[in-house]
Amino acid sequence: MNADRPASARVIAPATQRLSFGPFQLFPAERRLERDGAPVRLGGRALDLLVALAEAAGEVVSKKTLLARVWPDTIVEEGSLRFHLVALRKALTDGGSGSTYITNIAGRGYSFVFPVIRSDGAPPAAGNSTAAPPTTPSAPSVTSSRTLPASAASVVGRGDAISVVVAQLRQRRFVTIVGPGGIGKTTVAIAAAHALVASFGGDVVFADLSLIDDPALVAPTLAAAMGLTLRPDDSTAGLAEHLAHRRTLLVLDCCEHVIDSVAALTERLVRDAPQVHVLVTSREALRVDGEYVHRLAPLDYPSATGELSAQQALSFSAVRLFVDRAASSGSDFVLSDADAPLVAKLCRELDGIALAIELAAGRLEAYGLRGIVDLLDRRIKLMWHGRRTAVPRQQTLGATLDWSHNLLTEVERTALRRVSVFVGGFSLEAAAFVVAGQDIPIADAAEAIGNLVGKSLLNVDAGGATLRYMLLDTTRAYASGKLLDSGETEEAALRHARYFASWLQGRTAASGTDRDAETAEVGNLRVALATCFTDGRNPALGCELAAGSARIFLARSLLVECTTWVSLALRHLPADARGTLHELDLETVLGQALTFTGGDRLEVERAFARALEIASALQDNASRFRILNSLAMARHRAGDFRGALETARQAETTAAAAHDADNVAIADSMLGVALHMVGQVAEADRRWQRVIVYGASADRLATTARFGFDHHVRALCGRARSLWLQGEHPQATACALRAIDEAERLGHPATLCIALIWAGAVFVWQGDLPRIAEVIEKLSMQAQLHSLGPYLAVAQGLKGQLLIQQGHPDAAVALLGECLRALRSNHYEMLSTTFVITLAQALSDAGQQDDAVAAITEAMRRIDSGGDLFHLPEALRMNGSILARRGEPDQAAALLAQAAELAASQGARPWELRALAALAEVRDQQGSVADAGSIGLAG
């Protein structure tokens, strides 16, 4: 193998003629698999997967690597990978052997865990024996597996890890299990050793090095475990000589505090005793020749999203461990559906650390489940006691962390406590800035961060474009306590805030990788803002942070907290920042956020007016355009459609003068909305078609960040409506579905809500009940998750429309009344007219004709005052239908004829046909069917 290539990218060397495992022989060059000499039928992709995994046996191969290896130059989904892995596993296990060949390593990939023997005749690399070494007769040994502690009565959630370690030991001889304290390294090591007792003829030696603190005692301790008496000055050489021809498994547990001595001893034993296999547990790797590091992951636990049942929760190993240990402690606890979310939260906040979960389960009788969860936010969890027989370092979580902390250098201890100010992940640059100071140079700070990773006190996420570091919550609680005790909390918090203020400077609208990077830092931005504004620590820095981060909050529809931070910043704005871009940005974002959350209209208008004033003074046309677009949106939502059209035309003029293609397209999108709402349907559609053509090359994420929603999706929604109004119903449905799909893939909640409402109208118009119900469900969920009150009210209105179409007008009346009250309180009047018309229909269908007349009169008043001419044909039609039911056919006929004529002039063919059909019914009642035909019903 080429040692310079990553394991996951290696290919089978041409000299390898056969790979043997169990009853199977794999011939890669011939692309053939045999079982006991008989060919095994296997698909081409499955065979490619087998070759890739068997060649890297004992290693973890990522899903990405497997997809690239098996499907080169082709983009496929992970589902294809899983499908072929199922087929491969079935082919290997058919025959009832019960052996495990391929294991899924959660979050990392797949590993071939059965021993593989190569037939190329090449000698195995040092520390990488691929076949069981020949047994050599030796003198009867006084040692056996009697030194190996009993395996835990119940090992939960570690089956895959144990299988992988066993396979790695068989092939590589020297494995170190690495992970933070309490994660279960010793449990896995002991279980793996028990699984290998027979393979080593009972010759398994276990040495617990936590019982010593003198590095010179490592070799004598191991010798004592083997029943040997060696000269202290020659114990290492004596061990190597004794083990030279002996097939033995050595297990050295808890080595981090004597790591240098363990490294020297194990490297020599692996080199000089070729039949010795070594298993080490440590909080950091030994970093010696021949060592293979197995990083033990936490137990898996449910994510923070969504509810789950007891059965679903028990599919996670962390939850199973809690339930198992609760039962073992004498509790009669049985997981119920009601308790499942609490246990999931507990396991999540304990990071899936086995010891922490066991300690929490042991307090169930004392505190109850709710009490334990409430205590998680306090440092008391670090003091919970476990088994009396546990070694001192594992009797409390605090003791486990103390053990690790005491092994750190002073710089590493300082780094650990200072990085506790971060929330979630953080970059190396950010950590080094916060850690460094007059006492620690920046280079030393970066080195300390790396050392904390090596010692399993910091986790690393390498899944993104850059490395992200993270403290487990339990470690953060411990480190925060150390920070508080040191008196450095405020200083570290302000350094954290200063770093992110600097990080925000010069960052432009998010796109691509920038968007991912900004999303990752939202939690840290919140903390930095709170640091600055709490107790007036540094409000000037807070204003700078708020101005820089407001766009990030807006782009992610975090509108309520965006409003909170921006309002705080404007109240604390320094005098020298008045009239600057900082104030302009803050006022603009405030107006945008209030628009989407249903803020007071006067406050929205004031914010935008002040922003326009500053933009004019600064002669900043780019900002002026952004403000005008946002103001047009605000006026639409307030029901001022004439004012919105006037503002949109001003924005168009500003964009054209700047010759900015992006802004021209955005102006077209907004003008399309304005024109559509005042009844100029054809002109609106022409604008939207231009936007859709242009949108393929536009920077969508950037415009979403600047304006609070995606204009291209809005144009698709408008186009879907236009197609339906033109009578192109299948095309309208396809376009509406495309708009919603694009909004979902964009991952921007406000844009998705707009798409569901505007494109979803097509489904309401055509009476597509299943799709209406789906739109209501998605809209309600998004509005609730992101505190978008106006959209929650719209969802109620849509439910009312659905109830009418299902034949339940009485229920619809109550729901539509609630909807309209909520829209009014949220200052969102853009859709009030359509829901008042719908209410009139529900009242009429329920036989309440007088109330229906009052409702349709209110709709006509709204249209007259706001200029919502798009809904006028339907309002006239509904008015005519109500009058017909009241026995006033002449007035009804006049209104219906007017509705049909107006709809035709707008290009709204379905509205025209609806009005004509209603008119025909009225004429039929009057015995004048011929008159109805004469006005164009046949067309």
GULUM-621893 format. One line per 8 residues: for each residue x, y, z of C-alpha. Coordinates in steps of 0.001 Angstrom, whole numbers, plus 500000, padded with zeros to 6 digits. Example, Ala and Ser with C-alpha at 12.3 -4.5 7.8 and 13.67 -1.06 7.14 Angstrom:
REM residues 2
512300 495500 507800; 513670 498940 507140;
***
This chain:
REM residues 939
500000 500000 500000; 501043 503556 499378; 501334 505097 502819; 501093 508578 501367; 497530 508073 500164; 494482 508285 502440; 493200 504854 503401; 489802 505585 501930;
491350 506320 498524; 493613 503270 498189; 493172 500815 495364; 494067 497157 495188; 497633 496643 494132; 497981 494673 490891; 500021 492028 492730; 497068 491134 494933;
495574 488065 493286; 493119 487038 496009; 491563 488354 499203; 490276 485649 501559; 487847 486124 504436; 485916 483319 506092; 484612 480934 503416; 485024 483580 500694;
487748 484245 498138; 487670 487543 496219; 489629 487902 492946; 489630 491659 492224; 491412 491551 488869; 488978 488906 487602; 486005 490573 489298; 484955 487258 490847;
483752 486175 494295; 483684 482544 495438; 482291 480845 498516; 483963 477510 499327; 485063 477333 495689; 481603 478015 494233; 480934 481296 492410; 478723 483857 494159;
476426 485888 491939; 476835 489563 492718; 475918 492704 490778; 478680 494861 489343; 478151 497784 491728; 477939 495501 494761; 481164 493795 493675; 482877 497178 493322;
481769 498036 496860; 483115 494724 498170; 486511 495299 496549; 486728 498836 497954; 485783 497753 501474; 487740 494474 501646; 490908 496127 500359; 490639 498675 503198;
489565 496073 505786; 489597 497383 509319; 489457 500994 508145; 486430 503267 507882; 485623 504223 504299; 483394 507281 503967; 480185 507268 501946; 481602 510020 499762;
484663 507915 498931; 482544 504846 498130; 480264 506862 495856; 483277 508315 494028; 484922 504887 493736; 481897 502924 492534; 480167 505643 490511; 483023 507740 489071;
481951 510842 487143; 478316 510172 488043; 476157 511942 490595; 474010 509471 492533; 472072 509610 495775; 473063 507781 498950; 469998 505598 498474; 471782 503802 495627;
474723 503098 497908; 472465 501683 500617; 470585 499534 498093; 473740 497830 496829; 475132 497432 500358; 471973 495558 501343; 472481 493220 498382; 476148 492761 499292;
475434 491990 502937; 472767 489489 501929; 475182 487692 499586; 477820 487462 502332; 475501 486248 505080; 473437 483763 503036; 474294 480331 504366; 473687 481061 508022;
477248 481646 509225; 476090 484548 511378; 479364 486409 510786; 479446 490190 510482; 481451 491406 507491; 480411 495031 506958; 479489 497483 509716; 478033 500951 509487;
480061 503447 511551; 477566 506180 512472; 478392 509528 510906; 481603 508258 509281; 480939 505511 506726; 481381 501743 506469; 484061 499289 507564; 484890 495704 506552;
485397 494135 509990; 486193 490501 509156; 489902 489494 508956; 491232 489495 505379; 494188 487391 504140; 496043 488493 500994; 497563 485999 498597; 500152 488274 497010;
502915 486772 499101; 504206 490127 500251; 505230 490315 503887; 502815 492317 506049; 503769 495862 506864; 504911 496530 510387; 501935 496741 512656; 499623 495611 509874;
499460 491844 509936; 496684 490675 507669; 496757 487026 508614; 496850 485227 511900; 500524 484634 512683; 501633 481029 512959; 501509 479693 516453; 504847 478847 517978;
505052 476380 520815; 506094 478064 524006; 506579 477085 527560; 503384 476736 529491; 502370 480206 530521; 501459 481192 534026; 499273 483923 532604; 495860 483658 531063;
492775 485784 530722; 492374 485705 534499; 493702 489309 534661; 490976 490485 532315; 488049 492073 534181; 484619 490642 533562; 482782 492231 530693; 479887 494491 531640;
476645 492602 532124; 475007 494842 529535; 477044 496653 526893; 474606 499004 525157; 475170 500535 521748; 478768 499399 521302; 478334 496264 519183; 479659 497871 516004;
482583 499527 517781; 483579 496218 519426; 483411 494402 516068; 485583 497043 514423; 488178 496983 517205; 488325 493162 517080; 488868 493232 513315; 491471 495989 513593;
493383 494080 516271; 493443 490918 514190; 494846 492736 511197; 496915 495569 512621; 498120 494153 515953; 498343 497587 517621; 495171 499603 518262; 494598 502591 520537;
491007 503453 521473; 490891 507230 521895; 488091 509382 523276; 487129 511740 526090; 486688 510552 529654; 483577 508529 530331; 482813 507734 526712; 483275 503988 527220;
486816 503204 526052; 487479 500680 528801; 484106 498991 528290; 484797 498518 524577; 488361 497369 525193; 487337 494731 527739; 484501 493457 525537; 486817 493275 522512;
489422 491411 524561; 486823 488883 525724; 485824 488337 522094; 489466 487490 521320; 490268 485236 524298; 489820 482045 522273; 491882 483394 519364; 494825 483884 521753;
494397 480570 523565; 493389 482399 526713; 496600 484424 526765; 495133 487869 527371; 496770 490261 529835; 495034 493338 531236; 496899 496120 533051; 495046 499071 534625;
497573 501912 534542; 495268 504379 536296; 496534 502836 539544; 500057 504218 539056; 501361 507756 538667; 505082 507071 538117; 506006 506539 534438; 508830 504229 535532;
506233 501780 536848; 504554 501083 533487; 506695 498117 532467; 506816 496594 535993; 503008 496908 536249; 502555 495046 532966; 505088 492422 534057; 503228 491945 537338;
499972 491452 535443; 501730 488707 533469; 503016 487081 536637; 506626 487929 535835; 509345 489200 538140; 511889 491288 536222; 514781 493493 537195; 513510 497105 537474;
516419 498398 535376; 515698 495961 532562; 511929 495462 532665; 511243 496652 529097; 513931 494459 527565; 512849 491560 529746; 509229 491909 528604; 510271 492027 524959;
512429 488924 525379; 509693 487030 527228; 507081 487871 524595; 509299 487338 521545; 507736 483955 520670; 504460 484220 522522; 501040 484845 520992; 499500 487282 523480;
497003 490090 523607; 498070 492929 525916; 495429 495400 527075; 496812 498605 528634; 493989 500678 530066; 494052 504401 530908; 497446 505465 529585; 497181 509233 529084;
498948 510215 532333; 501986 507974 531607; 501755 508234 527841; 505444 508683 527021; 506428 505508 528870; 503536 503550 527330; 504494 504803 523852; 508101 503655 524223;
507136 500263 525683; 504408 499373 523175; 506442 500453 520148; 509275 498129 521213; 506983 495194 522011; 505194 495426 518665; 508542 495586 516877; 510385 492840 518793;
507523 490431 519548; 505804 489753 516204; 503004 487615 517685; 502012 490135 520364; 498906 492243 519779; 498379 495414 521820; 495159 497222 522729; 495499 500591 524472;
492904 503014 525845; 493863 506651 526209; 492447 510132 525952; 495094 510909 523334; 496931 508843 520746; 500398 507482 521518; 501703 508703 518134; 504166 505851 517580;
505059 503610 514663; 502560 500846 513915; 499739 502347 515995; 496220 502414 514533; 493935 504945 516249; 490259 504121 516733; 488350 507208 517875; 485342 506105 519865;
482260 508162 519044; 479595 509058 521617; 476443 506968 521766; 473880 508143 519248; 470984 510255 520516; 467922 511949 518975; 468310 515324 517328; 466664 518434 518706;
463978 518562 516004; 460601 516886 516127; 458669 514817 518645; 459259 511104 518983; 457596 508112 520601; 459137 505769 523155; 459677 503175 520441; 461446 505700 518217;
463582 506966 521112; 464708 503441 521976; 466263 503102 518531; 469041 505363 519864; 471728 503705 521961; 472051 506609 524426; 468355 506321 525297; 468623 502540 525644;
471579 502960 528009; 469642 505396 530203; 466639 503059 530404; 468877 500038 531077; 470838 501764 533854; 467693 503232 535390; 466291 499719 535693; 469598 498438 537098;
469537 501107 539821; 466347 499673 541261; 463957 502116 539629; 460730 500843 538109; 461166 503344 535271; 459574 502356 531963; 459973 504744 529051; 456638 506179 527933;
455769 508322 524939; 455360 511289 527286; 458824 510751 528794; 460615 510072 525489; 461285 513762 524613; 462703 514393 528111; 465059 511408 527939; 466081 512458 524426;
466877 515978 525699; 468851 514538 528607; 470942 512271 526373; 471485 515096 523896; 472685 517538 526550; 474978 514869 527991; 476500 514489 524498; 475916 510722 524395;
478713 510239 526954; 478096 506838 528549; 479379 507718 532023; 477319 510918 532170; 474170 509024 531135; 474815 506277 533701; 475321 508862 536451; 472098 510652 535471;
470160 507370 535458; 471432 506693 538970; 469787 509924 540206; 466366 509060 538797; 464941 507901 542114; 466265 510962 543936; 465207 513699 541498; 462750 512168 539029;
463131 512532 535286; 461983 516163 535122; 464240 517067 538037; 467293 515558 536337; 466588 517464 533125; 466138 520719 535083; 469496 520150 536794; 471351 519680 533514;
471981 523394 533166; 473803 523531 536499; 477253 522362 537462; 475655 519965 539934; 475636 517285 537232; 479420 517219 537494; 479089 516038 541104; 476637 513151 540645;
478083 509944 542089; 478099 506592 540352; 479067 503080 541497; 481039 502897 544751; 483267 500265 543149; 484217 502490 540221; 487773 503767 540082; 488034 507241 541678;
488380 509035 538341; 484970 507695 537234; 482952 508082 540423; 481734 511516 539270; 481756 513296 535948; 483713 516103 537591; 486355 513620 538736; 486669 512285 535198;
487224 515783 533860; 489559 516639 536736; 491680 513663 535697; 492048 515089 532175; 492478 518673 533384; 495310 517759 535731; 497281 516305 532809; 497233 519606 530873;
499942 522221 530728; 499109 525651 532111; 498630 527082 528607; 496301 524202 527687; 494260 524757 530869; 493938 528447 530034; 492876 527614 526470; 490274 525103 527673;
488552 527518 530026; 488645 530469 527594; 487114 528571 524647; 484136 527766 526867; 482722 531181 525844; 481906 529788 522378; 478519 528276 521555; 478489 525314 519205;
481419 525140 516809; 484182 527637 516246; 487148 528096 513933; 490808 527814 514874; 491241 531512 514079; 488424 532468 516466; 489682 530189 519240; 493265 531423 518960;
492090 535064 519107; 490037 534477 522266; 492721 532361 523972; 495637 534648 523120; 496496 537758 525074; 499401 539390 526840; 500092 536110 528608; 499829 533786 525562;
501166 534470 522028; 498795 533658 519161; 500994 530792 517934; 501011 529175 521376; 497235 529568 521563; 496796 527732 518238; 499171 524984 519408; 497191 524573 522618;
493954 524152 520647; 495550 521339 518659; 496763 519685 521850; 493272 519797 523359; 491988 517971 520276; 494671 515326 520696; 493721 514885 524357; 490016 514394 523509;
488867 517593 525214; 487926 519277 521929; 486077 517639 519059; 486806 518404 515402; 484231 518502 512615; 485967 518144 509259; 482757 517947 507238; 482789 521540 505973;
485106 523712 503942; 487114 524511 507082; 487703 522644 510330; 485280 523442 513146; 486104 522781 516785; 483551 522028 519483; 483384 521397 523222; 481018 518731 524468;
478372 520319 526704; 479623 518455 529756; 483178 519654 529108; 481922 523189 528479; 480110 523220 531831; 483323 522114 533528; 485482 524627 531635; 482995 527450 532273;
483332 526772 535969; 487095 527013 535692; 486720 530278 533748; 484450 531709 536438; 486860 530645 539165; 489737 532319 537303; 487973 535703 537184; 488485 535891 533380;
484865 535470 532282; 484161 539075 531246; 487526 539542 529552; 487134 536327 527529; 483548 537231 526582; 484604 540669 525311; 487482 539168 523301; 484909 536806 521798;
482660 539767 520876; 485578 541766 519437; 486587 538826 517261; 483133 538519 515726; 482819 542277 515197; 486069 542092 513242; 484899 538949 511422; 481752 540752 510241;
483634 543737 508846; 483858 543669 505095; 481654 540607 504681; 479184 541131 501840; 475892 539434 501060; 476169 535699 501602; 476745 533344 498729; 478062 529807 498504;
480547 528956 501211; 480052 532334 502901; 476429 531472 503604; 477421 528200 505283; 480103 529958 507318; 477670 532638 508457; 475008 530117 509394; 477557 528257 511515;
478287 531395 513525; 474716 532483 514331; 474935 531080 517877; 478209 532873 518537; 476791 536133 517170; 473903 535875 519637; 476317 535377 522514; 478501 538273 521369;
475497 540613 521121; 474251 539592 524556; 477726 540182 525987; 477820 543751 524690; 474307 544825 525653; 474064 543058 529035; 474621 545517 531899; 475913 548087 529387;
479264 546289 529013; 480069 547664 525571; 477008 549035 523724; 479140 550712 521027; 480646 547343 520092; 477128 545878 520294; 475866 548418 517728; 478697 547447 515400;
477856 543766 515845; 474130 544349 515325; 474684 546291 512098; 476967 543577 510724; 474879 540596 511801; 471403 541967 511014; 471620 540829 507389; 472602 537337 508533;
469577 537096 510841; 467309 538500 508128; 468581 536088 505465; 467722 533159 507736; 464256 534479 508698; 465348 534920 512336; 463105 537944 512331; 462010 538308 515938;
465526 538314 517346; 466685 540433 514408; 464140 543045 515506; 465276 542749 519130; 468995 543276 518456; 468485 546029 515890; 466108 547923 518175; 468643 547660 521015;
471386 548929 518734; 469347 551930 517568; 468600 552874 521184; 472321 552725 522035; 473649 554170 518766; 476595 556505 519467; 476252 560094 518277; 479085 559722 515769;
477247 556792 514117; 474118 558827 513342; 473601 559396 509637; 476151 556683 508708; 475821 553392 506842; 475509 551680 510244; 472308 553557 511050; 471048 553153 507464;
471525 549365 507613; 469935 549111 511054; 466852 551135 510058; 466441 549218 506787; 466666 545811 508434; 464331 546945 511215; 461721 547930 508628; 462147 544623 506781;
461927 542506 509936; 458874 544385 511232; 457211 543954 507835; 457448 540160 507996; 456566 539855 511686; 453537 542145 511529; 455013 545213 513191; 453174 548511 513538;
452795 550154 510125; 453744 553598 511403; 456986 552202 512850; 457719 550410 509557; 457148 553605 507545; 459278 555604 510015; 462188 553157 509739; 462176 553198 505945;
461723 557002 505798; 464784 557498 508024; 466776 555013 505944; 465813 556828 502717; 466802 560135 504279; 470277 558800 505108; 470665 557146 501691; 469816 560428 499942;
472282 562356 502114; 474998 559797 501355; 473973 559640 497656; 473837 555857 498075; 471584 554675 495217; 472185 550964 495908; 470795 551355 499417; 467997 553581 498119;
466920 550824 495720; 466939 548218 498485; 464890 550469 500766; 462318 551289 498065; 461797 547606 497302; 461338 546820 500963; 458969 549756 501348; 456897 548539 498381;
456615 545128 500040; 455575 546763 503327; 452858 548788 501568; 451561 545682 499830; 451283 543922 503175; 449522 546948 504645; 446933 546813 501839; 448116 550064 500212;
448346 548745 496647; 448395 552123 494892; 451198 553295 497171; 453080 550059 496563; 452848 550525 492789; 454152 554080 493018; 457080 552959 495224; 457897 550038 492919;
458081 552423 489947; 460531 554625 491893; 462660 551534 492543; 462545 550667 488824; 463776 554147 487922; 466613 553908 490451; 467713 550482 489113; 467584 551609 485475;
469683 554703 486225; 472373 552505 487825; 472356 549995 484912; 472360 547176 487481; 470975 543998 485861; 470294 542283 489206; 468337 545254 490495; 466412 545639 487218;
465255 542006 487575; 464310 542571 491203; 462388 545690 490240; 460542 543682 487571; 459591 541073 490186; 458270 543659 492599; 456498 545608 489855; 454896 542352 488756;
453342 542009 492204; 452193 545645 492232; 450696 545460 488733; 449012 542119 489442; 447323 543460 492557; 445907 546507 490769; 444476 544256 488067; 447051 544681 485283;
447466 540924 484924; 449042 540754 481459; 451685 543421 482159; 452528 541761 485464; 453050 538437 483696; 455445 539996 481171; 457548 541326 484063; 457629 537951 485790;
458651 536112 482642; 461671 538428 482308; 462657 537703 485917; 462426 533938 485406; 464669 534069 482332; 467187 536242 484168; 467019 534266 487405; 469049 531335 486049;
472234 533428 486249; 471462 535584 489287; 473049 535315 492725; 469875 534203 494478; 471341 533893 497954; 472733 537396 497829; 469415 538995 496882; 467578 536941 499487;
469981 538228 502126; 469481 541843 501036; 465695 541870 500672; 464462 539199 503076; 462984 536849 500443; 463781 535421 497006; 462417 537482 494107; 462878 534685 491575;
460578 532380 493570; 458094 535243 493875; 458140 535626 490077; 457518 531884 489635; 454503 532184 491938; 453192 535099 489900; 453734 533217 486660; 451764 530240 488031;
448860 532552 488873; 449001 534211 485448; 448962 530858 483659; 445874 529812 485596; 444122 533088 484857; 444901 532516 481160; 443198 529104 481353; 446474 527120 481137;
445646 525029 484187; 448114 522061 483851; 450985 524475 483183; 449876 526620 486128; 449942 523610 488463; 453420 522599 487282; 454740 526132 487754; 453201 526407 491245;
454791 523129 492300; 458138 524293 490898; 457942 527529 492883; 457250 525697 496153; 459965 523135 495438; 462565 525852 494748; 461564 527690 497906; 461968 524500 499958;
465407 523799 498460; 466455 527380 499123; 465894 526747 502831; 464579 530259 503513; 461411 530176 505669; 459971 533567 504664; 460383 532735 500974; 458759 529334 501480;
455771 530928 503199; 455373 533385 500328; 455524 530531 497817; 452971 528448 499711; 450547 531389 499864; 450994 532827 496392; 451537 529677 494363; 449167 527756 496628;
446356 530059 495484; 446331 528085 492229; 445301 524943 494140; 442548 526892 495944; 441200 528294 492684; 440998 524881 491034; 439621 523103 494126; 442562 520713 494570;
441670 519694 498141; 444660 517391 498908; 447156 520031 497799; 445337 522773 499723; 445602 520650 502881; 449313 520083 502239; 449909 523821 501770; 448091 524583 505032;
450162 522039 506956; 453506 523307 505627; 452572 526957 506074; 451414 526419 509658; 454612 524567 510545; 456905 527221 509057; 454971 530084 510650; 455062 528449 514082;
458741 527493 513886; 459866 530975 512879; 457353 533173 514753; 455801 534482 511526; 452449 535523 512993; 450881 536938 509797; 451469 533689 507907; 449896 531676 510714;
446791 533819 510292; 446830 533168 506540; 446947 529423 507237; 443705 529842 509218; 442141 531634 506269; 443172 528836 503923; 441558 526330 506281; 438376 528361 505991;
438541 528186 502192; 439086 524429 502415; 436092 524003 504739; 433855 525835 502267; 434930 523556 499436; 434315 520550 501720; 430770 521782 502405; 431195 523122 505971;
430325 526847 505728; 429403 527280 509414; 432844 526097 510568; 434433 528251 507877; 432670 531385 509168; 434218 531037 512628; 437700 530296 511292; 437655 533145 508771;
436581 535561 511484; 439593 534523 513584; 441836 534838 510519; 440750 538399 509758; 441154 539515 513370; 444661 538022 513456; 445602 539668 510140; 444447 543017 511474;
446394 542664 514713; 449487 541654 512729; 449119 544658 510362; 448990 542284 507390; 446197 543339 505034; 447526 542096 501703; 445152 539104 501673; 442340 540544 503784;
440184 541310 500747; 440232 537746 499453; 439388 536359 502903; 436530 538869 503380; 435130 537724 500005; 435509 534117 501174; 433749 534996 504451; 430864 536495 502455;
430590 533233 500515; 430610 531159 503712; 427924 533336 505287; 425791 533117 502156; 426219 529321 501947; 425212 529128 505617; 421993 531059 504852; 423105 534294 506559;
422454 536578 503586; 422282 539883 505472; 425646 539209 507126; 426994 538137 503753; 425941 541502 502252; 427732 543305 505082; 430882 541284 504450; 430919 541881 500697;
430285 545574 501301; 433391 545601 503500; 435346 543897 500704; 434261 546549 498205; 435285 549293 500658; 438748 547752 501001; 439165 547526 497230; 438155 551128 496797;
440507 552447 499497; 443544 550288 498774; 443301 549803 495005; 443085 545977 495158; 441441 545789 491718; 442627 542219 491088; 439923 540952 493461; 437180 543264 492154;
435723 540787 489565; 435333 538101 492245; 433905 540613 494709; 431319 541737 492138; 430476 538120 491302; 430039 537232 494970; 427900 540332 495526; 425703 539357 492597;
425350 535759 493802; 424323 536923 497291; 421727 539314 495869; 420357 536521 493682; 419905 534360 496792; 418124 537299 498464; 415668 537415 495572; 417039 540526 493849;
417766 539125 490342; 417909 542419 488449; 420595 543943 490675; 422359 540564 490736; 422413 540346 486932; 423861 543832 486608; 426705 543061 489033; 427459 539715 487397;
427611 541282 483946; 429947 543957 485304; 432128 541225 486901; 432392 539320 483618; 433288 542444 481656; 435962 543527 484161; 437490 540021 484312; 437701 539930 480520;
439458 543304 480463; 442002 542018 483017; 442646 538823 481071; 441299 536648 483892; 439389 534089 481833; 438294 531819 484740; 436812 534784 486637; 434962 535790 483476;
433540 532285 483020; 432498 532082 486685; 430636 535383 486406; 428978 534325 483154; 427914 530991 484645; 426368 532769 487641; 424660 535227 485295; 423253 532344 483267;
421717 530894 486428; 420080 534229 487227; 418740 534583 483663; 417530 531001 483821; 415570 531848 486953; 414040 534730 485027; 413340 532518 482036; 415877 534339 479846;
418419 531644 478899; 418741 533115 475414; 419923 536414 476852; 422666 534611 478745; 423836 532923 475550; 423780 536198 473682; 426371 537723 475976; 428959 535081 475228;
428378 532071 477532; 428934 529701 474629; 432439 531098 474156;
***
